[in-house]
Amino acid sequence: MARTSHLQIVLKVSERCNIKCTYCYFFFGGDQSYKNHAAVIEDDSIEAVARFLEREIASEGIDRVSIALHGGEPLLMKKQRFARMLERLTRATASTKLTVSLQTNGMLIDDEWVDIFTQYQIQVGVSLDGPRRMNDVYRIDKRNAGTYDRSVEGLKRVQNASMAGWLPDPAILCVINVRNDPKAIFEHFVGELGVKKLDFLLPDENHEVFDRNTIGEYGKFLSTAFHLWVKENDPSISIRIFEHLVFLLKSNRAGRRKNKEAQRSVKVITVSSDATIGLDDVLRSAVPSLFFQMKHVDETSLSELFAGRESAIVEMASEQLPDSCRGCLWDDVCAGGYHLVHRYSQEREFNNASVYCEDMKIILADILRALHRSGAPAERLVEALA
């Protein structure tokens, strides 16, 4: 296993939620293991995670640790315990560069939470799917009421702290719904809410559940949003998926190969609220068996995790193009799909093109044309794909 220079941890602070988004892979994706885990991570589990970090940083020579606080809803944890957890994790990673992010529905954010975010310089991400009329169809609370107003109230508190210079700009994570109007969503986020950081997320679907009647619709959604972003012509507005695809298209094959080699030293793990450790949690919705043998952090190590059968399956799939992708114009850019989970089927496992294959072709072609119109030499763009 290559040395781990950057460890990315998805820490499940809470495995319960105060709302019930209808598309949530974690609670409604078929895997029910969360029911056997602590509702909120306990103090002894936090201490175990901290010891694990201290051991692995020392043994692996890790330079950077990124901790993403997830759930469920992570702010279900009591504030004092939350602050103590951050203090302990900060001490455990004192010899490295630590960044902490948080993904929340925003509904519980108050001034005391903002003070905690400020103290530990947490990058806050708020999940929101558009204006009220769109968001509140699928992002509903336990009483089936919409969540938009409460989420936006929390978002605005973080935005105010950002404008005061206390915190980084909050980010919006928007799950794409092709029934919704991307123009209305973009204009609402950027024009009405003043959002500066944004990402559009392809739903965590695979070949067993994907609605093939929507093929191409995600690409059209992304293309519309991309052109609106370009037209905005505001470098302070960051949209992660577009920046990533632009980077890939502006690199040549050698550059993308070099970037892929560098990514081998970046390891992504999930730590559940019971302090058991596993692979990238998004895969759970498609292949729950990858998470059946999760061990407690006191009983394992990164080297053992990444030497295991489950890791070998994921690594092999990540390294190999699906048969149907070989020879595709975009094979080296798309690399089989935006996320591995989108390739899965029970029959062929990961040896499939992404369910969003046609959609990726649409958005990649649109970005390539936009790069050419912006003055990128045609021969350079051809070289990027050659």
C-alpha positions as CSV (number, residue, x, y, z in Angstrom):
1,M,0.0,0.0,0.0
2,A,1.3,3.5,-0.9
3,R,2.1,5.7,2.0
4,T,-0.9,7.7,3.2
5,S,-0.1,11.4,2.9
6,H,-3.6,12.7,3.2
7,L,-6.3,10.9,5.3
8,Q,-9.9,11.9,4.7
9,I,-12.3,10.7,7.4
10,V,-16.1,10.7,7.2
11,L,-16.9,10.7,10.9
12,K,-20.5,9.7,11.7
13,V,-21.1,11.9,14.7
14,S,-24.7,10.9,14.7
15,E,-26.5,8.0,13.0
16,R,-30.0,9.5,13.5
17,C,-31.6,12.5,11.9
18,N,-34.2,15.1,12.6
19,I,-35.6,15.0,9.1
20,K,-36.4,12.2,6.6
21,C,-35.2,13.1,3.1
22,T,-37.0,10.7,0.8
23,Y,-33.8,10.0,-1.3
24,C,-31.4,9.5,1.7
25,Y,-29.1,6.6,0.9
26,F,-28.1,6.2,4.5
27,F,-31.5,5.6,6.0
28,F,-33.5,4.5,3.0
29,G,-30.9,2.8,0.8
30,G,-31.6,-0.7,2.0
31,D,-28.8,-1.0,4.6
32,Q,-30.2,-1.0,8.2
33,S,-26.9,-1.4,10.1
34,Y,-27.1,2.1,11.5
35,K,-29.8,0.8,13.9
36,N,-27.1,-1.2,15.7
37,H,-24.9,1.8,16.2
38,A,-25.0,4.5,18.8
39,A,-27.4,7.3,18.0
40,V,-24.7,9.8,18.8
41,I,-21.0,9.0,19.2
42,E,-20.0,8.4,22.8
43,D,-17.0,9.7,24.7
44,D,-15.2,6.4,24.8
45,S,-15.6,6.1,21.0
46,I,-14.2,9.6,20.5
47,E,-11.2,8.8,22.6
48,A,-10.7,5.6,20.6
49,V,-10.8,7.5,17.3
50,A,-8.3,10.0,18.7
51,R,-5.9,7.2,19.7
52,F,-6.3,5.7,16.3
53,L,-5.4,9.0,14.6
54,E,-2.3,9.4,16.9
55,R,-1.1,5.8,16.0
56,E,-1.7,6.2,12.3
57,I,-0.2,9.6,11.9
58,A,3.0,8.3,13.6
59,S,3.2,5.0,11.7
60,E,2.1,6.3,8.3
61,G,3.8,9.7,8.4
62,I,0.5,11.4,7.5
63,D,0.9,15.0,6.5
64,R,-2.7,16.1,6.4
65,V,-6.0,15.0,8.0
66,S,-9.4,16.1,6.8
67,I,-12.4,15.2,9.1
68,A,-15.9,15.6,7.6
69,L,-18.5,15.5,10.4
70,H,-21.5,13.7,9.0
71,G,-24.7,11.9,10.1
72,G,-27.5,11.5,10.1
73,E,-27.5,15.0,11.5
74,P,-24.3,15.8,13.3
75,L,-25.7,18.7,15.3
76,L,-27.9,16.3,17.2
77,M,-24.9,16.0,19.4
78,K,-24.9,18.2,22.5
79,K,-22.8,21.4,22.0
80,Q,-20.5,20.9,25.0
81,R,-19.7,17.3,24.0
82,F,-19.3,18.4,20.3
83,A,-16.7,21.0,21.4
84,R,-14.9,18.5,23.6
85,M,-14.7,16.1,20.7
86,L,-13.2,18.8,18.5
87,E,-10.7,19.7,21.1
88,R,-9.6,16.0,21.5
89,L,-9.4,15.5,17.7
90,T,-7.3,18.7,17.4
91,R,-4.8,17.4,20.0
92,A,-4.6,14.0,18.3
93,T,-3.7,15.6,14.9
94,A,-1.4,18.4,16.3
95,S,1.6,17.2,14.2
96,T,-0.4,17.4,10.9
97,K,-2.4,20.0,9.0
98,L,-6.0,19.4,10.1
99,T,-9.2,20.7,8.3
100,V,-12.7,20.1,9.7
101,S,-15.9,20.3,7.7
102,L,-19.5,19.7,8.6
103,Q,-22.5,18.6,6.5
104,T,-25.8,19.6,8.1
105,N,-29.4,20.4,7.2
106,G,-28.8,23.7,9.0
107,M,-32.0,23.6,11.0
108,L,-30.4,23.5,14.4
109,I,-27.7,26.2,13.8
110,D,-27.9,29.0,16.3
111,D,-25.4,31.6,17.6
112,E,-23.8,29.1,20.0
113,W,-23.2,26.7,17.2
114,V,-21.7,29.5,15.1
115,D,-19.3,30.2,18.0
116,I,-18.2,26.6,18.0
117,F,-17.7,26.6,14.3
118,T,-15.7,29.8,14.6
119,Q,-13.5,28.5,17.4
120,Y,-12.5,25.4,15.3
121,Q,-12.7,27.1,11.9
122,I,-15.2,24.5,10.5
123,Q,-16.1,24.6,6.9
124,V,-19.9,24.4,7.0
125,G,-21.9,22.7,4.3
126,V,-25.7,23.0,4.2
127,S,-27.9,20.6,2.3
128,L,-30.5,22.4,0.3
129,D,-32.1,21.4,-3.0
130,G,-33.4,24.8,-4.3
131,P,-36.2,27.2,-3.6
132,R,-38.9,26.3,-1.0
133,R,-41.3,24.8,-3.6
134,M,-38.5,22.4,-4.8
135,N,-36.7,21.7,-1.6
136,D,-39.8,20.9,0.5
137,V,-41.0,18.1,-1.8
138,Y,-38.3,15.7,-0.7
139,R,-36.5,17.4,2.2
140,I,-39.2,17.0,4.9
141,D,-39.2,16.6,8.6
142,K,-40.7,13.8,10.7
143,R,-44.1,15.5,10.5
144,N,-43.9,15.7,6.7
145,A,-43.5,19.5,6.9
146,G,-41.0,21.3,4.7
147,T,-37.6,22.2,6.0
148,Y,-36.6,25.1,3.7
149,D,-37.2,28.0,6.0
150,R,-35.4,26.5,9.0
151,S,-32.4,25.4,6.8
152,V,-32.1,28.9,5.3
153,E,-32.2,30.5,8.7
154,G,-29.2,28.4,9.7
155,L,-27.4,29.1,6.5
156,K,-27.8,32.8,7.0
157,R,-26.3,32.7,10.4
158,V,-23.2,31.1,9.0
159,Q,-23.2,33.6,6.1
160,N,-23.3,36.4,8.5
161,A,-20.3,35.0,10.4
162,S,-18.5,34.6,7.1
163,M,-19.1,38.2,6.1
164,A,-17.8,39.3,9.5
165,G,-14.6,37.4,8.7
166,W,-15.0,34.7,11.3
167,L,-15.7,31.7,9.1
168,P,-15.1,30.5,5.5
169,D,-18.1,30.9,3.2
170,P,-20.6,28.1,3.8
171,A,-21.2,25.7,0.9
172,I,-24.5,24.4,-0.4
173,L,-24.9,20.8,-1.4
174,C,-27.8,20.3,-3.9
175,V,-28.9,16.9,-4.9
176,I,-30.0,17.0,-8.6
177,N,-33.6,16.3,-9.3
178,V,-34.3,16.4,-13.1
179,R,-37.9,17.4,-12.5
180,N,-36.6,20.8,-11.1
181,D,-35.5,23.8,-13.1
182,P,-31.8,24.3,-12.9
183,K,-32.1,28.0,-13.9
184,A,-34.5,28.6,-11.0
185,I,-32.2,26.8,-8.6
186,F,-29.0,28.6,-9.7
187,E,-30.6,32.0,-9.6
188,H,-32.1,31.3,-6.2
189,F,-28.8,30.1,-4.7
190,V,-26.6,32.8,-6.3
191,G,-28.9,35.7,-6.8
192,E,-31.3,35.4,-3.9
193,L,-29.3,33.7,-1.2
194,G,-25.9,35.0,-2.1
195,V,-24.2,31.6,-2.1
196,K,-20.5,31.5,-3.0
197,K,-19.7,27.8,-2.8
198,L,-22.0,25.2,-4.3
199,D,-22.0,21.6,-5.6
200,F,-24.5,19.7,-7.6
201,L,-24.6,16.1,-6.5
202,L,-25.7,13.3,-8.8
203,P,-28.0,10.9,-6.8
204,D,-26.2,7.9,-5.3
205,E,-27.9,5.5,-7.8
206,N,-26.7,2.3,-9.4
207,H,-27.9,0.0,-12.2
208,E,-30.3,-1.8,-9.9
209,V,-32.4,1.3,-9.1
210,F,-31.7,3.9,-11.8
211,D,-34.7,5.1,-13.8
212,R,-33.5,4.8,-17.4
213,N,-36.2,7.1,-18.6
214,T,-34.1,9.9,-17.1
215,I,-31.0,9.2,-19.2
216,G,-29.6,12.5,-20.6
217,E,-31.7,14.6,-18.3
218,Y,-29.0,15.0,-15.7
219,G,-26.6,16.1,-18.4
220,K,-29.0,18.7,-19.6
221,F,-29.5,19.9,-16.0
222,L,-25.7,20.2,-15.5
223,S,-25.2,21.9,-18.9
224,T,-27.8,24.6,-18.1
225,A,-26.3,25.2,-14.7
226,F,-22.8,25.3,-16.2
227,H,-23.7,28.0,-18.8
228,L,-25.4,30.1,-16.1
229,W,-22.2,29.8,-14.0
230,V,-20.1,30.9,-17.0
231,K,-22.4,33.8,-17.8
232,E,-22.3,35.0,-14.2
233,N,-18.5,35.5,-14.8
234,D,-17.8,35.9,-11.1
235,P,-14.6,34.1,-9.9
236,S,-15.8,34.2,-6.3
237,I,-18.5,31.7,-7.1
238,S,-17.2,28.1,-6.9
239,I,-19.1,25.1,-8.2
240,R,-17.1,22.0,-7.3
241,I,-18.3,19.6,-10.0
242,F,-17.6,22.1,-12.8
243,E,-14.2,23.1,-11.5
244,H,-13.3,19.4,-11.3
245,L,-14.4,18.7,-14.9
246,V,-12.7,21.8,-16.2
247,F,-9.5,20.8,-14.5
248,L,-9.6,17.4,-16.1
249,L,-10.4,18.7,-19.6
250,K,-7.6,21.3,-19.4
251,S,-5.1,18.6,-18.4
252,N,-3.6,16.3,-20.9
253,R,-3.4,12.5,-20.4
254,A,0.0,12.8,-18.8
255,G,-1.3,15.4,-16.4
256,R,-4.3,13.3,-15.5
257,R,-2.1,10.3,-15.0
258,K,0.1,12.3,-12.6
259,N,-2.9,13.5,-10.7
260,K,-4.2,10.0,-10.4
261,E,-0.9,8.8,-9.1
262,A,-0.9,11.6,-6.5
263,Q,-4.5,10.5,-5.4
264,R,-3.2,7.1,-4.5
265,S,-1.7,8.6,-1.3
266,V,-5.1,10.0,-0.4
267,K,-7.2,7.5,1.6
268,V,-10.9,7.9,2.4
269,I,-12.4,6.1,5.3
270,T,-15.7,6.1,7.2
271,V,-15.8,5.9,11.0
272,S,-19.2,5.0,12.4
273,S,-20.7,6.3,15.6
274,D,-19.6,3.1,17.3
275,A,-16.0,3.7,16.3
276,T,-15.9,1.0,13.7
277,I,-14.0,1.7,10.5
278,G,-14.8,1.1,6.8
279,L,-14.5,2.3,3.3
280,D,-16.1,5.3,1.5
281,D,-19.6,5.3,3.0
282,V,-21.4,6.1,-0.3
283,L,-20.8,2.6,-1.5
284,R,-23.0,1.3,1.3
285,S,-26.2,1.9,-0.6
286,A,-25.1,-0.3,-3.5
287,V,-22.9,-2.9,-1.8
288,P,-23.7,-3.2,1.9
289,S,-21.6,-6.4,2.1
290,L,-18.5,-4.2,1.8
291,F,-19.3,-3.0,5.3
292,F,-20.2,-6.3,7.1
293,Q,-16.7,-6.8,8.5
294,M,-16.0,-3.4,10.0
295,K,-13.6,-3.5,12.9
296,H,-13.3,-1.2,15.9
297,V,-10.5,1.3,15.5
298,D,-8.8,-0.1,18.6
299,E,-8.5,-3.5,16.8
300,T,-7.2,-2.5,13.3
301,S,-5.1,-0.1,11.3
302,L,-5.1,1.6,8.0
303,S,-2.7,-0.9,6.5
304,E,-5.0,-3.8,7.6
305,L,-8.1,-2.0,6.3
306,F,-6.6,-1.4,2.9
307,A,-5.1,-4.8,2.6
308,G,-8.5,-6.4,3.1
309,R,-10.7,-8.1,0.5
310,E,-13.2,-5.3,0.5
311,S,-10.6,-2.7,-0.2
312,A,-9.1,-4.9,-3.0
313,I,-12.5,-5.0,-4.7
314,V,-12.9,-1.3,-4.6
315,E,-9.3,-0.5,-5.6
316,M,-9.4,-2.9,-8.6
317,A,-12.7,-1.4,-9.8
318,S,-11.3,2.1,-9.4
319,E,-8.1,1.2,-11.4
320,Q,-9.8,-0.6,-14.3
321,L,-12.1,0.9,-16.9
322,P,-15.3,-1.0,-17.5
323,D,-15.2,-3.0,-20.7
324,S,-17.9,-0.8,-22.3
325,C,-15.8,2.3,-21.6
326,R,-12.7,1.2,-23.5
327,G,-12.1,3.3,-26.6
328,C,-14.6,6.0,-25.6
329,L,-13.5,9.5,-26.4
330,W,-13.9,10.5,-22.8
331,D,-12.4,7.4,-21.2
332,D,-9.4,9.1,-19.6
333,V,-11.4,12.1,-18.5
334,C,-14.5,10.4,-17.1
335,A,-12.6,7.3,-16.0
336,G,-15.7,5.2,-15.9
337,G,-17.9,7.7,-14.1
338,Y,-18.1,10.4,-11.5
339,H,-18.3,8.0,-8.6
340,L,-17.8,4.2,-8.4
341,V,-21.2,3.6,-6.9
342,H,-22.9,4.7,-10.2
343,R,-21.3,1.7,-12.0
344,Y,-22.6,-1.1,-9.7
345,S,-24.9,-3.9,-10.8
346,Q,-25.5,-7.3,-9.1
347,E,-24.7,-9.2,-12.3
348,R,-21.4,-7.4,-13.3
349,E,-20.6,-5.6,-10.1
350,F,-18.5,-2.6,-11.1
351,N,-17.8,-3.7,-14.7
352,N,-20.4,-1.3,-16.1
353,A,-20.4,2.2,-17.4
354,S,-21.9,4.7,-15.0
355,V,-25.7,5.0,-15.0
356,Y,-24.9,8.7,-15.8
357,C,-22.7,7.8,-18.8
358,E,-24.7,9.7,-21.4
359,D,-25.1,12.6,-19.0
360,M,-21.4,12.9,-18.5
361,K,-20.9,12.9,-22.3
362,I,-23.3,15.8,-22.5
363,I,-21.7,18.0,-19.9
364,L,-18.1,17.2,-20.9
365,A,-18.8,18.1,-24.5
366,D,-20.5,21.3,-23.4
367,I,-17.5,22.3,-21.2
368,L,-15.1,21.4,-24.0
369,R,-17.0,23.7,-26.4
370,A,-17.0,26.5,-23.8
371,L,-13.2,26.2,-23.3
372,H,-12.7,26.5,-27.0
373,R,-15.0,29.6,-27.2
374,S,-13.0,31.1,-24.3
375,G,-9.8,31.0,-26.4
376,A,-8.3,27.6,-25.5
377,P,-6.4,26.5,-28.6
378,A,-8.1,23.7,-30.5
379,E,-4.9,21.8,-30.7
380,R,-4.5,21.9,-27.0
381,L,-8.0,20.6,-26.4
382,V,-7.4,17.8,-28.9
383,E,-4.1,17.0,-27.1
384,A,-6.0,16.8,-23.9
385,L,-8.2,14.0,-25.2
386,A,-5.5,12.3,-27.5
